[in-house]
Amino acid sequence: MSKRDDSLDLCSVKTFAELSGVSVEEVINWVDSQTIPSMKLADFRMVNLARLRADLEKGKTEFKEGDYANV
């Protein structure tokens, strides 16, 4: 059984943009419009990869503005 890498639970907006092949501005728009899950850590807004991964594993295929408004 493989152990999950918990170090990948959060990442910066810049890193998420690089990994996704989109601009930093686009990811900022996704975070601001609550299209992707994020959380604030100290003074930094981070993309919540754990939540994103869990939703993808449950079959989520579309991400719309406001999907993560109640997170």
N, CA, C and O atoms as a DFTB+ gen file, in Angstrom:
284 C
 N C O
     1  1       0.845      -1.173       0.000
     2  2       0.000       0.000       0.000
     3  2       0.894       1.242       0.000
     4  3       1.812       1.339       0.814
     5  1       0.637       2.186      -0.899
     6  2       1.467       3.382      -0.967
     7  2       0.951       4.445      -0.008
     8  3      -0.251       4.565       0.227
     9  1       1.878       5.208       0.534
    10  2       1.536       6.273       1.468
    11  2       1.278       7.553       0.682
    12  3       2.050       7.906      -0.211
    13  1       0.215       8.234       1.008
    14  2      -0.115       9.487       0.349
    15  2       0.871      10.566       0.769
    16  3       1.279      10.610       1.929
    17  1       1.254      11.426      -0.146
    18  2       2.189      12.506       0.141
    19  2       1.410      13.722       0.623
    20  3       0.870      14.475      -0.186
    21  1       1.350      13.918       1.945
    22  2       0.602      15.032       2.516
    23  2       1.262      16.377       2.274
    24  3       0.655      17.414       2.540
    25  1       2.501      16.384       1.773
    26  2       3.165      17.648       1.506
    27  2       2.525      18.355       0.308
    28  3       2.835      19.517       0.045
    29  1       1.653      17.683      -0.406
    30  2       1.010      18.275      -1.576
    31  2      -0.412      18.750      -1.278
    32  3      -1.225      18.859      -2.196
    33  1      -0.722      19.031      -0.028
    34  2      -2.071      19.455       0.329
    35  2      -2.354      20.910      -0.033
    36  3      -3.505      21.266      -0.286
    37  1      -1.332      21.750      -0.062
    38  2      -1.475      23.163      -0.411
    39  2      -0.368      23.560      -1.372
    40  3       0.728      23.001      -1.326
    41  1      -0.646      24.513      -2.232
    42  2       0.429      25.077      -3.041
    43  2       0.111      26.532      -3.329
    44  3      -1.039      26.964      -3.241
    45  1       1.135      27.271      -3.670
    46  2       0.955      28.690      -3.963
    47  2       0.197      28.861      -5.275
    48  3       0.136      27.952      -6.102
    49  1      -0.367      30.024      -5.439
    50  2      -1.064      30.354      -6.674
    51  2      -0.093      30.262      -7.849
    52  3      -0.447      29.752      -8.913
    53  1       1.113      30.750      -7.658
    54  2       2.123      30.729      -8.725
    55  2       2.456      29.292      -9.124
    56  3       2.506      28.970     -10.312
    57  1       2.681      28.439      -8.143
    58  2       3.002      27.038      -8.436
    59  2       1.837      26.345      -9.124
    60  3       2.042      25.589     -10.073
    61  1       0.611      26.592      -8.657
    62  2      -0.560      25.986      -9.279
    63  2      -0.687      26.431     -10.735
    64  3      -1.021      25.628     -11.606
    65  1      -0.425      27.697     -10.995
    66  2      -0.477      28.210     -12.364
    67  2       0.552      27.498     -13.243
    68  3       0.241      27.086     -14.360
    69  1       1.767      27.357     -12.737
    70  2       2.822      26.684     -13.498
    71  2       2.461      25.227     -13.775
    72  3       2.654      24.740     -14.889
    73  1       1.943      24.539     -12.775
    74  2       1.571      23.132     -12.939
    75  2       0.390      22.962     -13.891
    76  3       0.288      21.953     -14.589
    77  1      -0.503      23.957     -13.917
    78  2      -1.709      23.876     -14.730
    79  2      -1.515      24.419     -16.139
    80  3      -2.350      24.193     -17.015
    81  1      -0.425      25.129     -16.358
    82  2      -0.178      25.699     -17.675
    83  2      -1.026      26.913     -17.990
    84  3      -1.316      27.190     -19.154
    85  1      -1.424      27.638     -16.956
    86  2      -2.202      28.864     -17.148
    87  2      -1.467      30.010     -16.464
    88  3      -0.494      29.788     -15.742
    89  1      -1.926      31.217     -16.689
    90  2      -1.268      32.374     -16.094
    91  2      -1.599      32.500     -14.604
    92  3      -2.611      31.984     -14.131
    93  1      -0.735      33.187     -13.891
    94  2      -0.974      33.468     -12.469
    95  2      -2.265      34.272     -12.330
    96  3      -3.049      34.043     -11.408
    97  1      -2.481      35.207     -13.240
    98  2      -3.692      36.036     -13.202
    99  2      -4.952      35.183     -13.311
   100  3      -5.948      35.450     -12.638
   101  1      -4.904      34.152     -14.165
   102  2      -6.063      33.264     -14.323
   103  2      -6.352      32.516     -13.016
   104  3      -7.508      32.399     -12.609
   105  1      -5.314      32.019     -12.372
   106  2      -5.512      31.311     -11.098
   107  2      -6.021      32.273     -10.038
   108  3      -6.888      31.910      -9.243
   109  1      -5.501      33.487     -10.012
   110  2      -6.005      34.489      -9.062
   111  2      -7.495      34.716      -9.298
   112  3      -8.262      34.824      -8.341
   113  1      -7.912      34.789     -10.563
   114  2      -9.340      34.949     -10.869
   115  2     -10.147      33.750     -10.377
   116  3     -11.238      33.923      -9.833
   117  1      -9.627      32.543     -10.560
   118  2     -10.313      31.336     -10.078
   119  2     -10.458      31.351      -8.563
   120  3     -11.510      31.004      -8.026
   121  1      -9.391      31.758      -7.881
   122  2      -9.427      31.813      -6.412
   123  2     -10.411      32.887      -5.958
   124  3     -11.246      32.643      -5.087
   125  1     -10.307      34.089      -6.556
   126  2     -11.192      35.192      -6.161
   127  2     -12.661      34.887      -6.429
   128  3     -13.530      35.316      -5.669
   129  1     -12.949      34.150      -7.499
   130  2     -14.338      33.819      -7.830
   131  2     -14.791      32.513      -7.181
   132  3     -15.910      32.053      -7.407
   133  1     -13.905      31.919      -6.371
   134  2     -14.189      30.688      -5.623
   135  2     -14.517      29.524      -6.558
   136  3     -15.367      28.685      -6.261
   137  1     -13.818      29.499      -7.696
   138  2     -13.975      28.421      -8.663
   139  2     -13.137      27.210      -8.272
   140  3     -13.501      26.073      -8.572
   141  1     -12.021      27.454      -7.605
   142  2     -11.174      26.382      -7.072
   143  2     -11.026      26.599      -5.571
   144  3     -11.122      27.731      -5.098
   145  1     -10.792      25.518      -4.813
   146  2     -10.686      25.657      -3.356
   147  2      -9.370      26.309      -2.956
   148  3      -8.315      26.008      -3.513
   149  1      -9.452      27.195      -1.995
   150  2      -8.251      27.852      -1.493
   151  2      -8.414      28.126      -0.010
   152  3      -9.505      28.015       0.550
   153  1      -7.312      28.482       0.603
   154  2      -7.353      28.881       2.003
   155  2      -6.232      29.857       2.258
   156  3      -5.227      29.872       1.547
   157  1      -6.412      30.664       3.269
   158  2      -5.398      31.648       3.618
   159  2      -4.484      31.045       4.671
   160  3      -4.945      30.496       5.672
   161  1      -3.192      31.153       4.432
   162  2      -2.178      30.664       5.357
   163  2      -1.259      31.829       5.645
   164  3      -0.496      32.258       4.779
   165  1      -1.332      32.344       6.865
   166  2      -0.645      33.582       7.229
   167  2      -1.184      34.682       6.298
   168  3      -2.388      34.940       6.295
   169  1      -0.330      35.321       5.522
   170  2      -0.779      36.371       4.612
   171  2      -0.860      35.894       3.166
   172  3      -0.979      36.710       2.252
   173  1      -0.797      34.586       2.950
   174  2      -0.758      34.045       1.597
   175  2      -2.018      33.248       1.286
   176  3      -2.511      32.498       2.129
   177  1      -2.529      33.413       0.082
   178  2      -3.648      32.613      -0.386
   179  2      -3.068      31.386      -1.075
   180  3      -2.262      31.514      -1.997
   181  1      -3.470      30.202      -0.635
   182  2      -2.944      28.950      -1.159
   183  2      -4.074      28.147      -1.790
   184  3      -5.212      28.191      -1.323
   185  1      -3.757      27.417      -2.847
   186  2      -4.731      26.525      -3.467
   187  2      -4.786      25.253      -2.625
   188  3      -3.751      24.664      -2.314
   189  1      -5.985      24.837      -2.262
   190  2      -6.186      23.664      -1.423
   191  2      -6.230      22.411      -2.315
   192  3      -7.290      21.997      -2.784
   193  1      -5.063      21.833      -2.527
   194  2      -4.956      20.660      -3.399
   195  2      -5.644      19.441      -2.806
   196  3      -6.174      18.615      -3.549
   197  1      -5.648      19.312      -1.496
   198  2      -6.296      18.164      -0.856
   199  2      -7.785      18.158      -1.196
   200  3      -8.338      17.117      -1.551
   201  1      -8.427      19.308      -1.089
   202  2      -9.866      19.416      -1.399
   203  2     -10.107      19.207      -2.890
   204  3     -11.045      18.514      -3.285
   205  1      -9.255      19.811      -3.713
   206  2      -9.381      19.663      -5.160
   207  2      -9.224      18.205      -5.568
   208  3     -10.002      17.693      -6.373
   209  1      -8.222      17.542      -5.015
   210  2      -7.971      16.127      -5.313
   211  2      -9.152      15.258      -4.871
   212  3      -9.578      14.363      -5.601
   213  1      -9.674      15.527      -3.680
   214  2     -10.807      14.751      -3.158
   215  2     -12.032      14.909      -4.054
   216  3     -12.736      13.936      -4.328
   217  1     -12.284      16.131      -4.507
   218  2     -13.434      16.360      -5.378
   219  2     -13.252      15.679      -6.735
   220  3     -14.203      15.126      -7.286
   221  1     -12.041      15.720      -7.267
   222  2     -11.764      15.030      -8.531
   223  2     -11.936      13.525      -8.383
   224  3     -12.469      12.868      -9.277
   225  1     -11.483      12.973      -7.249
   226  2     -11.636      11.533      -7.010
   227  2     -13.101      11.132      -6.877
   228  3     -13.463       9.994      -7.175
   229  1     -13.947      12.064      -6.430
   230  2     -15.384      11.800      -6.315
   231  2     -16.092      11.954      -7.657
   232  3     -17.290      11.688      -7.760
   233  1     -15.359      12.383      -8.690
   234  2     -15.950      12.483     -10.015
   235  2     -16.264      13.888     -10.492
   236  3     -16.863      14.053     -11.555
   237  1     -15.876      14.900      -9.740
   238  2     -16.142      16.282     -10.172
   239  2     -15.363      16.558     -11.457
   240  3     -14.157      16.319     -11.520
   241  1     -16.050      17.056     -12.472
   242  2     -15.399      17.326     -13.749
   243  2     -15.531      18.779     -14.186
   244  3     -14.811      19.220     -15.081
   245  1     -16.431      19.520     -13.575
   246  2     -16.628      20.926     -13.922
   247  2     -16.432      21.788     -12.693
   248  3     -16.852      21.431     -11.593
   249  1     -15.790      22.925     -12.892
   250  2     -15.546      23.865     -11.811
   251  2     -16.129      25.194     -12.246
   252  3     -15.705      25.774     -13.245
   253  1     -17.113      25.674     -11.482
   254  2     -17.810      26.904     -11.821
   255  2     -17.623      27.938     -10.733
   256  3     -17.327      27.612      -9.583
   257  1     -17.800      29.192     -11.117
   258  2     -17.691      30.293     -10.176
   259  2     -18.617      30.041      -8.988
   260  3     -19.795      29.728      -9.162
   261  1     -18.075      30.181      -7.786
   262  2     -18.863      30.014      -6.571
   263  2     -18.913      28.593      -6.034
   264  3     -19.497      28.366      -4.975
   265  1     -18.320      27.628      -6.730
   266  2     -18.348      26.226      -6.252
   267  2     -17.784      26.098      -4.834
   268  3     -18.227      25.244      -4.066
   269  1     -16.824      26.930      -4.492
   270  2     -16.181      26.810      -3.175
   271  2     -16.471      28.021      -2.290
   272  3     -15.642      28.411      -1.468
   273  1     -17.632      28.600      -2.462
   274  2     -18.011      29.776      -1.675
   275  2     -18.229      29.439      -0.208
   276  3     -18.061      30.301       0.655
   277  1     -18.600      28.200       0.088
   278  2     -18.892      27.815       1.473
   279  2     -17.775      27.005       2.101
   280  3     -18.000      26.273       3.065
   281  1     -16.580      27.130       1.563
   282  2     -15.455      26.348       2.095
   283  2     -14.724      27.150       3.125
   284  3     -13.743      26.674       3.696
